[in-house]
């Protein structure tokens, strides 16, 4: 046996990451390995949302022949489950305490400046699909007066929660592969500061080995920057269906097996439809070459047999009914478990009353309200961090204003608003219940005050001047105004007698 000695590349002691517990290097490796463990399942869930399901399996001899059928058999019900909830998660604005109208406008300014009226939906979708998503709050060097809020992919960000306070983040990691140089980069967020790291090699086979990482000195001073908010980690998780262990569950994660069953049943139906859905004809008689068969099917053709030795028989077609009922049963199971209205998935709305549809959507509305409560608390944390960056604090009783998740017609909303007004509900609250945003309500308040002033002026016009009375009520001219302002003849003041 021959022993071969390989001299390992030496590394300066200063570049070896500190693996002391709670140190930035220790958090980098600890959180990175957790992130890598979660990525495979998150990629799978993202594929289900996009309709890229695992190919259904058919008969072993038909697998290659019906590869196209396997791809066509995938029906994306899991994506529809997410869409049904996502369309009911729209943030209208924020309310900062009982008298925080000024804070409302500041929150709206920060929200619009970060394009969150559009990008908030991306965050909600990622959380619904992949268990969680994140928002990171920081300072924008180009706009110091406006905090920077970014929406993050949960496959690139992970956090560790405080064991005493579930919603407090103890540490967080942001990882990505630089598309320009091919090296991995990472940022560790701690209450004491922000730490930047860069991989020393492009080999990702052992990505989260401590020996593979070094400090990224191109960022900050020695790879360190002060925390944007002193004592707080500026990373906010949005967790879908959270459990007490701090982890969440994807919106359709527990019905992926049912989705696979539906795809398999659909594949079998397509194969049967291609091979057995039509009557099969059998020709019996002397042996003939395939090229000699005188049968060309067509609606205007008649087949004639020259020899009585030939006979044509028919075999009945297969019944697709049982397969269709099996797929429908699986869809109903999926609808029941995810609390998605059956008419969303099956498209069955025949002479259904409004009350029946409302009852069918009760579970979906309750589910959307629960997501609003969980995500709303996270948005309030984001807003609090943004306010702290600008030097102020959000109100303790801040509240996220959501659009009503229940589907109602405008006539129903207007009728309810009139009845609420009769029992003393203020006008502004009624406008919020009608799903108007705070900015729209402020504009309507200004327009409403203008209209009320104009109506008052029309009902109570100012009295005409003396010049206007002499001219038959017409507006006074410039000569009338000058005559009224001029002193009387003789230079005496009005009301002062002569000698």
Secondary structure, 3 states (H helix, E strand, C coil): CCCCCCCCCCCCHHHCCCCCCCCHHHHHHHHHHHHHHHHHHHHHHHHHHHCCCCCCCCCCCCCCCCHHHHHHCCCCHHHHHHHHHHCCCCEEEEEECCCCHHHHHHHHHHHHHCCHHHHHHHHHHHHHHHCEEEEEEEECCCCCCCEEEEEECCCCEEEEECCCCCCCEEEEEEEEECCCCCCEEEEEEECCEEEEEEECCCCCCCCCCHHHEEECCCCCECCEECCCCCCCCCEEEEECCCCCCCCCCCCCHHHHHHHHHHHHHHHHHHHHHHHCCCCEEEEECCCCCHHHCCCCCCCCCCCCCCCCCCEEEEECCCCCHHHHHHHHHHHHHHHHHHCCCHHHHHCCCCCCCHHHHHHHCHHHHHHHHHHHHHHHHHHHHHHHHHHHHCCCCCCCCEEEEECCCCCCCHHHHHHHHHHHHHCCCCHHHHHHHCCCCHHHHHHHHHHHHHHHHHHHHHHCCCCCCHHHHHCCCCCCCHHHHHHHHCCCHHHCCCCCCCC
